[in-house]
Amino acid sequence: MKNKTKIINQILIIIILSLVGCSQKPVPTPEDSKSNNLEEQEDVNTEALRIFMDGQFQMNQGDYAMAIIEFQDALDVDPTVATIHVSMAECYWNLGKLNRALLHLNRAIELDSTDVDARERLAHYYILKKQFVNAEKEYNSLTEIDPINPDYIYALADLAKIQEQYDKAISLYEKVYAMDASALFALETAAKLALSLQKFEKAEKLYKELTEIDTENASYWHVYSNLVLSHEDYDEGIIALENYDRIKPKNIDTVGRIGSLYYENGDLVKALSFFKQALELDSANALTYHYLSSILREQKEFDEALIYAQEMTIRFPENSQGYINGALIFLEEEKNLDAINLLDPIAEKFMDEFVIQYLLGSTYYQLKQLDEAEIHLDRSVKISPHSNAAWHLLAIVYDNVMKFEDSDSIYEKLIREDSTDVQAFNNYAYSMGERSENLEYALKLSEKSNKLSVDNAAYLDTMGWIYFKMGDVEKALKYVQQSVELDPTNSVVLEHLGDILGTVNRADDARAYYEKALELDNNNERIQSKINEL
């Protein structure tokens, strides 16, 4: 852009100096600024030309007062030459007499409306005076005179930005680049402006274009990666970050971030590769050990996963995640006691860590150590009162230890806060059915759960069991049989069906279902006792 230095830098210098108010004297126009050559005009008065050239010499020497005298003499000879007025305006400008400069610029334009120098200087004057609308008019006129000059479009873009016409400014900066492919700075300015205005969709489009034009610019890839990842476009984010890593390799944060994106995308093989690279770059990064352990656990490589989890607990003993990862590995291997032995010694240390307390509570529950389960689940709901999973399990524990007032209170809370909590409706109904309490209310809750989740074997069994407790054997048999048809592998439901059949003198059928239940739960003394009684 041949006039870039002249037009753009002058605008910026003028705006900055005028805004900070560092001097009351106007900023001089650079001496090398262009002027229309008087010799190029047709029918020029030779005497006027001679005097004009003398004035130009004085102006170039910095003697603006003498130059003005020469230019005035030239005008006396030929007052119709716009170029002389422009030169006089430049002298007055440099002497700080802007009003006089303005008069001559306007006169030059009256004489020649296509005088580029005059309009450029007039635009500079308006910018200095913060008359941005007038400056914009001049640059619009300049674009009509020279429609293929991108400098004028850039100036209009700057003026639009100054006037907070941001969409217009962005569009004009884009237009500059469309006119001149070497003006990448204009496209970058548009992108930065869109980003600063939080026009993220537009910024993303522009930064994507920038990365396609300049594939080796790390800054473009970095910003673009942040934009696409802000709306979880992991595929594009990976592409952007891998390009950034290509240009600026061996950055632990970048490598780790790429690994985490592959993990989120479900590509465990590539995720593992990047986190192993990250470990080579920095062996003291806790997050790297966490991901390595998690990825290997999901790949069922439990021994190697446990090594990283244990290493994390050694290197970062104050970080609970290493212990959590180790416990999850043990639980996935169905080594419940190992999980307990890992977590229990540090439970007091991490009293406020929800996951540790919840894992202990749920594991103790599976081991039927209900008192310990109650302690840790109670801690869990205090740490995270919005965890429905913890509340549900605590209610079940209370129910098992016959703290029915506490379990009922939790269920009432759950269904009050969420009218679609189907598990709460069912479990509460089943608890009251088992106790033979509030059976009408229990039936309403069971009906609700069956409406929320149709053809659910567990919920159909609850309804049938409540009907059985209410003495309606026919309906009880109907719903429990439906439950068994949907899921013939639940020992409790099979036992229920045996109980119902036993009350209608179908002892052989009852025995058959009891025996099926016992096959699934072969240590259940209660079922064995029922078989013996038949």
N, C-alpha and C positions, 0 to 999 in steps of 0.2 A: 504494500500500500504506500505509494510514493509520497503522500502528504501526511502520513501517520504522525511523524515527529512534530510537524508543524501544527496540525489541527488538534490532535488529541492531547499532546503534552501542554499546549497553550491553555486548553480548556481546563485541564486538571490544575495547572499552576495558578490560573486566574481564580478558579473556584476556591482553592485551598487558601490562598492569600487573602481573598476577600472575606472568607468566612472567619478566619482567625483575627482579621483586622490588625495585622502586624505593622501596616504602614498606610498612611493616608495618601501616599503618592501612588498613582496607578502603576500597574506592572507594565513595563515596556514590552512592545512587540519585538521578537527576535529580528536582528538586522538582516538576516538572510531570507526573510519572508519574501515571497514572490510578489512581483508587480507586473501589471500589463506593460509590455514594452511599447513605449510611445511610437517607436519607429515602425511598429507593425500596423498602426492605424492608417487608413487611407486619407489622402488630402490633408496631411499634417502641415501646419505652418512651420517652415524651417526655422524662422526666428524663435518661435515658441519652443521648438525642439532644442535649439541651442541653449536657451535659458534654462529649460527643464533639466538638461544634462548637467549644467552648472549646479543646479539645485541638488540633483542626485549626488554629485561629488561632495557637496557640503554635508548632506545628510549622512553619507557613508563615513565622513570624517567625524561625525557626532556633533557637528555644529548645526543644530536644528533651527535655531533662530535665523541664522543667515540663509539656511535652506528655504525657510518659509518665505523670506523676502524674494529669493530667486523664483520660487514657485508662483508667488503672487504676480511677479513681473510677467511670468509665462502666461498666467491667466489673463492678464491685461491684454496680451497679444492675441490669445485665443481662449476665450472662456468656455468653450464647448468640449474640452477634452477631459473626460472623466478621470483618466490616469493621474492628471496633475492634482486633482482634488484628493485622490486616494493618497498620494505622496504627502500632501499637506496634512491630511488627517494623521498619517503616521508620525510626522514631526510633532504635531500638537499632542498626540498620544504620549510620545516619549518625553515631552515637556510637562506632562501631567495635566494638560488642559483638555479634558475629555469632552466637555461640551462643544468646544470649537472643533474637535476631531469629529464629533457626531454630525455637526452641520455640514462639513465637507463630505463625509461619507454619504449622507442623504442626498447631497447635491450630485455626487458621482453616480448614484443609482438613478436619480432623475434623468441624468444625461445618458446613462447606459444601464438598463435594468439587468443586463446579463454580465455586468462586471463582477467577476468572482471575487477579486481582492476586496472590493468594497463591501460586499455582502459578508465575506468571512470576518472582516474586521468589525463590521457592525454587529455580527453575532457575538464576537468576543466582548464588545462593549456591553451588550445586554446581559451577558453572563456575569461580567464584573459587577454590574448593577443589580444582579439577581432578578432581572426581568426575563425569566426563563421562557415565558410564553412568546415574547417578542423574538428571543434567540431562536426558538423553535421555528417560528415563521420564516426567519432568514435561511435556516438550514433546509426547510422545505422548498424554498425558492431555489437554493443551490442544487437540490436533487433534481429539480425540473430542468435546470441549466445543464447539469452533468449527471444524468441518471445512473451512470455506471460507476460512479465514484463511491466506494464503500466507506470512505472516511466520513462523509456527510451522514450516512446512515448510522455510523457508530456514534457520532456526535448527537444525533437525535435520540439514540438509545440512552446515552448518558443523561440527556436532558429529561427524558421520560422517567428515568430512575430517580433523579433529583426531585422531580415533582410527584414521586410515589405512584407513578403509573407503571406498576411493576410488570403486569402482563404484557403491556405494550413494549416495555424495555426488553423483556426477554425475547419477544418476537423479533424486535429489531436487531438484537445481537445475533440471533439465528440468521437473519437476513444478510448480515454482514458476511458471515461465513459462507452462506450460499453464493454470494457474489464473488468472494475471494477465498479460495481454498487454503491460502497461506495464512489466513487470519484465524488460526485456531484459538488464539486468545479470546476472540469474541464469543465463540461457542463455550469456552471455559467460563467466561464471565456470566453468560446466560445460565450455565449449570450452577455456578456458585450462588447466583442471585436466587434461583429457584429453591436451592437447598436452604439458604438463609431465611427464606419466607415460608419454609416448611411445606412447600409444594412438592411433596416427595415423589409423586407419580411423574411429574414433569422432570424433576431432577434426575430420577432414575433413567428416564428415556434419554436425557442429554448426556449423562455420564456413560451410559451404554454406547452412545454414538462416539464419545470421546475415546473409549477403550478400543473401539473398532478402528478409529483413525490413527491413534498413537498407542500401539499395543505394548510399548516398552515403558509407559508412564505408570510407575507404581502407585502414585497418588490417585490417579483415576481408578485403578482397580480397587484400591483400598476403600474409597468413598462408595464406589458402586457396590462392593460387597456388603457394606453396612446397609445400603438402601434396600437391596433385594432380601437381605436377611431380616429386615424389619418386618416384612410380611411373610417370613418363613418360606421363602423360595430357596430351599436348600440346594437344589440342583444348580441353579444359577450362582448361588453363593459359593459353592465348591469351585466352580469354574473361575470365578473372580479371585478367590483366595489362592487357588493353585497358580494362577498367573502372577499374583503378587509374590508368592513364594518363589516363583521362577526368577523374578527380577531381584528380589531381596531374600535370598535363601537363608536357611538355618536360623529362623526367628522362632523361638519356642512358642510364643503366643499364636503365631500364624499356623504353625504345624499342629499345635493342640486344637486350635479352632477347626481346622480342616478335619481332623480326626473326629471331633465331636459331631460335626455335620454328617460325616459318613455314618456315624453311630445312629444319629437321629433318623437318617434315611434308611436304616436297616442293613447297610452294607458293612457287616462286621469284619470281613476280611480286610478291606481297605482301612477301616477305622483302626484295626489292630496294627496294621503296618505303620500308620502315621503316629500312633502313640508309642510304638517302639522307637521310631525316629526321635520323638519328643524326649523319651527317656535317655537316649544317647546325648541329646543336646543339654539336658538338665536332669540329673538324677535326684534332684532335691525338690521336685514339683509334686505336691500331694495329689493334685488333680489327675496327673498322668497315671499314678498308681491306682487311683480309684477307677479310671476308665479301663485300664488293662485288666483289673480284677473283674469288673462288670462284664466286659466283652467276653473274656474267657469263660466266665460262669454261664453266659448265654450260649456259648458254643459247647457247653458240657465238658469243658476242659477243667474239671474241678481242682485237680492237684496243682496245676500251674496257676489257676485263679487264686487259690488259697495262698500260694507263695507271695503274690503281689499284695494281697490283703494283709498278710502277716508283716510283710516288709513295711507297709504303710503304718501299722500300729507301732512298729519299732521306731521308725523315723519321725512319725508325727503322732506321739501318744496323746496329744491334746485334741486331735481330730477324730471325732466319733465315727467317721465314715469307714475307716479301716475295720473297726470292730463290726459295724453293720454289714459290710461286704462279706466278712468272714462268716458271720451268722447266717446270712442268706445262702451262702454256699453249703453250709452244713444242713440247713433246712431243706434245700433242694435235693440233697442226698439222703434226706429223711434221717439225719443224725441229730435228732432233737436234743438229746442230752449234751452233745458237743456244743450246740448253739447256746444252751443254757450255761454251760461251763465257761464259755467265752464271754457272754454278756453279763452274767450275774456279778462277777467281781468288779465290774466297772459301772454298775447300775447307779450306785450312789454318786459316783464322780460325774456322771452325765444325767443327773436327776431331771434336768430340763430338756433332755433330748427325746422327743416324741417317739421316733422310730425305735430306739432302744427299749423304751418302756413298753411300747406296743408289741414288739417282737417277743419280749419276755412274757408279757401277759398272754398272748395268743399261744405261745409254745407251752407255757405251764398249763394252759387250758387243755391243749391236746394231750398232755401227759396226765390230765385229770388231777393236777395239783391246784385245786381251785382256790385255796386261800392265797397262795402266791400269785395266781392269775389275777385275783381281785385287787391285790395291792398294786400291781403294775398297770392294770387297766384303769384303775382309779386315777393313777398319776397321769396316764395318757390323756384322759378326757379333761383333766385340769390344764395340761399343757396345750392341748388343741381341742377346745370345746366344740369346734365345728366338724370334728371327725365322726361322721355317722358310723363308720366301721367300728371304731373303738366303743361308741355308745352301744351299738348292737351286741358286741361281744360281752361287754360288761353286764348288760341286761340278761344275757343267757347265763353268765356265771352266777349272778344274783338268783336267777330262777333255779339253777342247779343246787345252790346252797340254801334254797327256800327262804330267801330274803325277798318275798313277793312284793312287799310294799315298795321296796327300792326298784325292783324290775318293772313293776307296773308304772311307777313314776317316770322311768326312762321311756317306756313305750308311749305313754301319754304325751310326753315331750316331743318324741319323734313324729308321731302322727299329727300333732298340733302344728309343728313347724313345716311338715311336708305331707300334704294330703295324697301324695303319690308314692309314699314309702311303702311299697308292697310287702317288703320283708318285715317291717315293723307291724303292719296289720296282721300278717299271718302268725308271726311268733307270739304276739300278744294274745291273739285268739287261741292259739294252741296251748299257751301257758294256762289260761283260764279254763280251757277244756280239760286239761290234765288234772286241774284242781277241782273240777266240777263247780266252778264259781262263775256267777254272772254269765250263764250260758246263752241267754238271749243276746246280750251285748257281744259276747264272743262270736256268736253266729253272724251278727251284722258285720263285725270286723272281717270274718272269714269270707263273707260274700263280697266285701269290698276288694279283698286281695285277689279273689278269683275273677272279678271283673277287670282288675288292672292287669292280670296275667292269666290269660285263658290257657286251658290245657296244661297247667303246671301240676306235676304229680304230687309234689309236697303240699301244695295249697289245697288240692282236692282231698288229700288224706286228712288235712286239718278239718275241713268242713264235714267229712264223713265221721270223723272221730267225735266232733261236737254233737252231731246228730245222734251218735251212739250214746253219748253221755246224757242226752235229752230223752233217750228211750225210743227214738224213731229208728228202729233197726233197718227198716226197708231203705230209707234214704241213706243211712250209714253204709249199708252194703253197696248201694249204687255208686257212691262217690269213692269209697275205698277201692272197689274193684276197678273203677276207671283209673285210679292212681297206679295200681299194680300193673295194669295194661300198658301205661305210659312208661313206667319204670319198675321192672320186676327185680331190681337189685338192691332195694332198700329194705334192710332187715326190720326196721321199725314198722314200716307200712305192712309188710308181710305178717308181722306179729299182730297188728291191728286187725287185719283181715281174718286171721285165725281166731282172735277173740270174738269177733262179730259172728263168724260161722258157728262157733261153739255155743252161742246163746240161742241159735235156731236149730239145735239138735243135728248139726252136720259135723259130727266129731271127726269123721275120717278126713273130710276136707280141711277142717281146722288143723288136724295133725300134719297134713301135707304142707300147709303153709308155715306152720311152726318149724317143721324140719328144714324147709327152704331158708327160713330166717336164721336157723341155727348154723346152716352151712356158711352163711355170710358172716355170722358173729358167733363162732364156735365156743367162745368162753362165756356166753351169756347164760348165767345160772337161772335167771327168771324164765327164759324160754324153755330151758330143759325141764324146769319144774312143771310148767304148763303141759308139756308133753307127757310127763309122768302121771299127771292127774287125769288124763283122758282115759 
